[in-house]
Amino acid sequence: MPGERPFVFINTAVTADGKIDTVERRGAPISSPADFERVHRLRASAGAIMVGGRTLLREDPNLTVKPEHLRAERVARGLGANPIKVGIVSRIEDPSAGPSIASDGKFLNAGGARVVVFPEAFVPGYPAWIWRLRPGGDMALSERLHRALLDNAVNLATDDLGPLREAAREHKVTVVCGIDERDGGYSRGTLYNTVVTIGADGSVLNRHRKLMPTNPERMVWGTDWPHPNIKKHMPDDGALVDLLADIAPSREHLDKLLVGNPTRLYWPEEIS
């Protein structure tokens, strides 16, 4: 329900001596047929199933509800036949160097996905160095990293997402993907933290740039001025950033400005 926290349960099969896997970490059947039935009933009751990166990359699990009658019960309740699949990974490995998420694998294909979501700045990657390198002493390294990010950033004007759009069209899925977007219309030197939505027909349905990058992220990503909400006479003035403390005297007001409705950044009288 809206406003409530999700109920999370953890399920694992354990041997009598406390083992959940082999020494080689390749997985081993532990459960009985009756327990498999229980597991699938548990899956059928869930909104989503989540696995970690090691399981995802090494085992390529289906994460589907196998018994047909349980899938039918979900459909009768107005749900999809299978819960949403969630895989938590820090990176997708190079197939030539180790395990990777296979485009024809079970995780991506079993059960028929409708929406595939990738995290923030997934392509070409999040600039994690901004939180670690020091101004001054690490400037030369920061410049090289920024140059590499700029060279590999996504330019929507030149259809750099063409392969992803084609994959969405081929598999008839909606894709939501975080990217480092490179401005293709003006200086071509500004980067944005952007989320792109690609429809099942391969078309770009929406592009949303992060309104206000967080702390050192502003050394890499530009702010989205003016915000593309519809309002006449919207000021294009980056100086408003310095006035946030005056415009939003409390944390609650700041959340309303930057989270609840960004248009309030331009019209603070609407905060009340």
N, C-alpha and C positions, 0 to 999 in steps of 0.2 A: 504494500500500500504506500501511497505518496507520503513522505515524511518519516517512514519507518526504516529502520536499518534492516539489511538483508539477513536472513537466517542462514548461517553457513555450517555445514557438517562435513566432517572428514571421515572417509572410509578407507580402511586398509585391511588386507589379509595378513595374518601373522602366524608363523609356525609355533609349535609348542615351546620351542626354545628361544622365541623372540626374534626370529629372522623374517624380513619382508622381501628379501631378494637374494640372488646368488652372489658369490664373490665377484664374478665377472660383471655384475649389474646388468644382466641381460633379461631379467624377469623370469619367473617360473610359476607354473600353475599351483596354487595352494588351496584355493577354495573348492568346495564340493558343488555339485549341480544345484542343490537346494540353496546354497549361498549365492551362486550366480543369479538365480531367480530373484533373491532378495536384493542384490545389487542393482539389477535392472529395474525393480520396482522403485528403488531409491532414486535412480536416474530419472525414471518417468515422472517422479514427483518434483524434480528440480527445474528451476528456470535456466540454469547454466551448469556446465561441468568444467572445472579448471584443473589443469595439470601444469607441472613445472617444466623447465627447459630440458632437463635430462631425459625425462619420460617422453617428451614431445619429439626430441631430436633422435633418440636412440630406439624408441619403440614404435613411433608413428601410430598412435592408438586411434581406433575408430571413434570412441566416445559417443556411441549411438545407443539407442534402446533397441535391443535385438528382437525380443518377443513381439510378434505382430499385434497381439491383442492389447499389449501395453501402449504401443504406438497409436492404435485405434482409439483407446481411451483418452489419450492426450488430444487427438484431433477432435473428438466429441466434446471436449471441454473448451474448444476454440483455440488450442495451442498448436504449435508445430509438432510434427511427428517426433522430433528429437529436440532435446534442450540445446541451447546455444553452447558452442565450444569456445573455451578460452585457454590459450596457451601463453604462459609467462616465460619469455626468453629475453636475455640481455642482448643477444645478437643472433642472426641467422648465419650459420657457418658456411664457409665456402665448400661446396660438395667435394672438391678435389682435396681438401685438407681434413675433412672429417664429416660427421653426420650433419645433415641439413634437412630442412622441410622440403620434401619433394613435391613438385607441382602435380604429380600424378599419384601422390601418396594417399593413405587412408584418412589422415587427419583433415586434409583439405577437401576430399571428395566423398567420403562415406557419409551417407545421410542427406546429402544435397544442401549445401549452405546457401542462404539467401543474402546474407550480409557478411563481408569480410572487413575487419577493422584493424588498422595498423596504428601504432602509437605516435606520439609527438615527434616531429622531425625525423621520421623513419628513413626517408630518402633525402639526401644521402647519409644522414646521421646527425645525432645531437652533438653540438659543440661542447663536449664536457670539459675541455681544457679551460674554459673561461672561469671555472670554479676553482682551478688549481694553480694555474700559472700566475706569476707575479708581474705587476706592472714594472717596467724598467728592465730588470734583470732578464726576464723571459721574453722581451719584446720581439727579438729576432725569430724565435720559435713560434710565437703567436702570429706573426706576420705570415710565416710559411703555412701554418695551419689554416689561417683565414683565406689565403690565396687558394689552397686546395679546396676548401669549402665553397668558395665563390665559383671556381671552375667546374665543380660537380653539382652545383645547385640546380634546381628545376626551373626552367623558363617556360611558362605556360604558353607564351606567345609563339614559341617555336615547336610546340607540341612535344616537349621532352617526356611527357607521360604517355606517349603513344603506345608503347608496349603494355603498360598497365591498363590503358583503356581497351586495348584489343583483348587482353586476358579477361577483363570484366565482361566484355561482349560475348566472347567465346563460351564462357562458363555461366553466363546469364546471372551474374551476381552484382550486387551493389557494393562498391568498395569505398571505404573511408580511410584516407591515408594522410598522415602528417608529413609535411615536406619542408625543406629549406627552399623557399621560393626566391628566385632572382628576378628583380624588376626587369621587364622586357620592353617597357614603353618609354622610359625616360633615361635615367643615367646608366642603367644596367649595372650599377654598382651597389644597389641597396638590396639587402636580404630581408625576408620576412619569415616568421614562424607561421606557417599556413596549414590549414586542414582543407583537403580537397575531397569532395564527394563525387564519385563516378557512378552513373546509373548502369543498369543491366544492359542497356543498349550501347554502352561505351562512351556516352557523352558526359562532359563535365557539368554536373548539376549545380554545384555550388563551390565557391572559394571563400574561405573565411580566414582572415589574417588576425593574429593575436593583437589585440588593441594595445596592450601595454606589456612588453617583455619584462621579465622579472630580474631586478637587480643587475648583475653583470651581463645578463643576456642582451642588454641594450648596447653593449660593445660590438655585438654581432648582428642583431636584428633591429630593423627600424620599427617605429611605432606607426600604427595605421591611422594617420591623420589625413583628411577627416574620416571618421567612421562612416561606412556607407549606409547608415540608417537614413530613412527618408525624413528630412526636415529642411525647411527653407532657411537660407542664410546661415548655414553651418560654418562656423569660423574654422579656418585652416591655420591653427596656431599652436605649434609645439610648445610654446611657453606655458600652456595650461598645465603641463606636467609639473612645473615648479609651484603651481598654486594649489595642488591637491590637498595639502595640509589645511589650507584656509577654506577650500570648497567643502571638504569632508572633515569636520571637526572630531568625528568619532569613527571607530572601526566599523560600526554598523553603517554609517553613511558612506564610507569608502567602499564597502561591499556592494552597496546599492549602485554606486557610480560605475565600478569596474566589473561587477559580476551580474547584478540584477538587471540593469538596463544601461548600457554605455551611453545612450543619448543624454542621460542625466549629467554626464560630464560637461556637456555644453549648456545645459539649462538646469542649474542647481536648484532653481525655485521649485522644480518638480519633485524634490527629494521627499517632501512631507507626505 
